[in-house]
């Protein structure tokens, strides 16, 4: 309605049928992994977004118990990859980063402080302040 060209970037659905299939949206979707910086950077360079809405995460608590490294990599390194791709993009003007403030690792407060510290350091580099 407002003239925005929406591009989705996500992993391929792992089930069939999936919510993705049921949505039947008409926007462009690119399947990829935010842990793959080169691929994500190529998508940013190709589609030239002005705003990136980052909602990607591995948020399943039981899965995180069994796969803590993959979970942390997706939630922290994947987020940093998005900021890094934006840093080298001439088109990106803003990133809306959505974070869940609870996890299945135990000491949530320490982990959140560490994650926020990483993002602040990276933002200082990205925004030059």
N, C-alpha and C positions, 0 to 999 in steps of 0.2 A: 504494500500500500504506500510506503514511503519512498519507494524507488531503490531500496537497498538490494544489492546482489549478494546473496548469501551462499557461502561455500562451507560445506561441512568437512571435517577431517577427523577420522576415527578408525579404530580397528574394524575389521570385518565382523559382522554379527557371528556369534559363536553357536547360535541355535537357529533352528528353522521349524516353525515360523519364528520370527523375532519381532520385537517392538519396532525395529527399523523397517522391516517389511510391512508391518501393519500401518505404519505412519503414512506411507505412500506420498511422501513429500515430492515437490517438484524442484527442489533446489539441488545444485551440484554437490555431489559427495565424492571426496577423494579418500580412499582407504590407505591408511599408513599408521605408523607407530611414532608417538612423540619422542620415543627413545632414539629414533633414527634422525639425528639432526640434519644430515645432508638431504634426506628426502623431504623433511618438513621445510627446510630452507628453500629447496627447489619449488615447492608448492607456493610458499609465500612470494617468491620471485615471479612465479608464473601468474598468480591471481592478484597480486598487489593489493592486499587488504589494507584498509585504513584503520580498522579496529579489529582486534583479535579478542574473542571471548573464550577464555580458557576454563573449561569445566572438566577436562580429562583427568581421571584418577582411577586408581585401583582402590575401591572403598569397601570391599567385602572383607569383614573382620576374620572370618574363619579362613578364607583364602590367604590373608596376610599372615596368619600364624604358620601356615605351611609353606609360604613363599615370601618370607620377609625381605629378601634382597630384591626380588622382582618388584614387590610392592613399593619399597623405598625408592628404587630406581625410577619407577614410573612417576611417583608422586613428587619427588624432589628433582632428580636429574631431568625428567621429562619437562617439568616446569621451567627449569633453567634453559633447556633447549628452546623452548618457546620464546623466552626473553632474549636469548642469543640470536635467534633468527630475526626477531624484531629489531635488535640492535643494528644489524647489517642491512635492514630493509629501508629504502627511502620512502616507502608508502605508509608504513605503520605509524599512526599518530597516537594510539592508545591501546592498552591491554586491560581487559577486565578479567581479573584473576579470581576465581571462586575457589575457596578452600573450606574443607570440612575441618572443624577444630576438635575432632575426636578420632582416635584410632585404636587398634587392638594390640598395641605394643607395650602397654603398661604405663610408663612415665610420660604421659601425654604432654605435660607442661614443658618439660625439658626439650622434647622433640620439636614442639611448636616453636619455642624460642630459637632453637638452632635453625629450623627451616626459615623462619622469618629473617633471621640474621643473614642467611645466605641470600635471600631475595633482596634485602636492603642493600647489601654490598653490590649485588649485580645491578640493581636499579641505579646506584650511584655511578656505575660505569656506563650504563645505557643512557641515562639522562644527563650525565656530566655535571652532577652537583656534589 
